[in-house]
Amino acid sequence: MGRLNGADVVKIAVLGAGAWGSALAISLSEKHEVTLWGRDPAQLDTIARERCNRRYLEGIPFPAPLKVTPVLEHALQHTGLLLVATPTGALADTLVAVKSAAAPIIWACKGFDRSSGKLPHETAAALLPANSRFGALSGPSFAREVALGLPCALTLAANDMDFAVDLAAQLNGPALRIYASDDLIGVELGGALKNVMAIAAGICDGMQLGTNARAALITRGLAEMVRLGVAMGGKAETFMGLTGLGDLVLTATGNLSRNRTVGIKLAEGRPLDDILAELGHVSEGVNSAATTLQRAKRHAVDMPITEAVNAVLFDHADPRATVKRLLSREAKTEVR
């Protein structure tokens, strides 16, 4: 397969004007022709006027070439690539709205859809034409750092490996390094499960159990991720890469992590509803935790950390008592 649209410069429509959509639009506009669209016309008008997304990326200006529009039809006109950066719960509606556009679609949302229980590629396969080229962009990335032009590496997994390789090469930029993969299941599960583990890591940090305990939790959390990933058809090696270990370490330790913040505040005794209202952003770990546990039970996979997170989030379990129960579990060989 040749270069996408036969050109090095791609006309990209970024759909979703939150932190991640805005950051990707800023980064990609250094090399490509990018238009940013969002569902809130008033917000888009403000962004276009101020040339900055103050709500999500305060103080980071939009490059002059980056276009902003509140009209979806304008964003889709002559586009060569659609990049969906909405929350996972809005992916289905967005795909329905744009499926008539004759362009490949990739998405940068992570986690299970809370209402359908599907991963993004399962949603796309059900809604898009059978011959569609689509994929997921995922990996260790805080939106603010990407918007600032700091180095970042991501994985693009697609339903067509040639398409993934070609598009990854075109999206590579001075600060954004893209690697290709054909393991959609593994890449998307890595992006979903690490958020649940990051909540657990936040609880650990909020209890001030120390960095030794956090390292142990991250390692055992990765083991849970691999077990479920392989059971669902993903490749074990995917979880040792950017979208598994890389994203897990970032999200479980970084101060910009929303999911880790949720865990810290839960350890402080804050009610979940208050935490989410104060956060002002989507916490995909909260949205994905219950579905992760359901999938684990369906595949007979043991995921004690995931069970503990669900108990704290939804069953009003005391975080400190729950962590103590985790630590007092019967010792096993490490590979189990």
Number of C-alpha atoms within 10 A of each C-alpha: 8 10 14 17 13 9 11 14 17 22 21 24 27 28 26 25 26 20 23 24 25 30 26 22 32 26 25 24 23 17 17 19 18 26 23 27 29 23 15 12 13 11 16 22 14 14 21 18 10 12 18 19 22 15 12 18 19 11 11 16 16 22 14 10 14 20 19 26 17 19 15 16 13 14 23 23 12 14 20 20 23 25 24 26 29 24 20 24 21 14 22 18 10 16 19 12 12 17 17 11 17 14 20 18 23 24 26 25 27 29 30 28 22 17 9 12 19 17 22 26 19 15 18 23 15 10 14 18 11 9 7 16 17 25 28 29 26 25 28 21 20 21 18 19 14 23 22 16 15 13 13 17 18 22 23 29 27 26 18 16 16 15 24 25 19 15 23 21 16 18 20 16 18 14 16 17 15 23 20 20 23 22 22 26 22 27 29 28 28 31 29 27 29 31 28 32 31 32 31 33 33 28 27 23 22 22 18 13 11 11 13 8 15 20 15 12 21 22 16 19 24 21 17 22 30 25 19 25 24 17 17 16 12 21 18 17 12 24 25 15 17 22 27 28 23 19 25 30 20 19 28 29 19 16 13 15 19 25 27 30 27 28 32 24 20 24 22 14 12 13 14 18 10 10 16 16 10 9 14 11 13 15 21 25 28 23 21 24 26 22 22 25 21 13 15 22 13 11 13 12 16 15 19 15 23 22 19 19 28 22 17 22 22 12 10 11 14 15 24 18 11 17 18 10 11 15 12 9 9 6 7 7 5 7 6 9
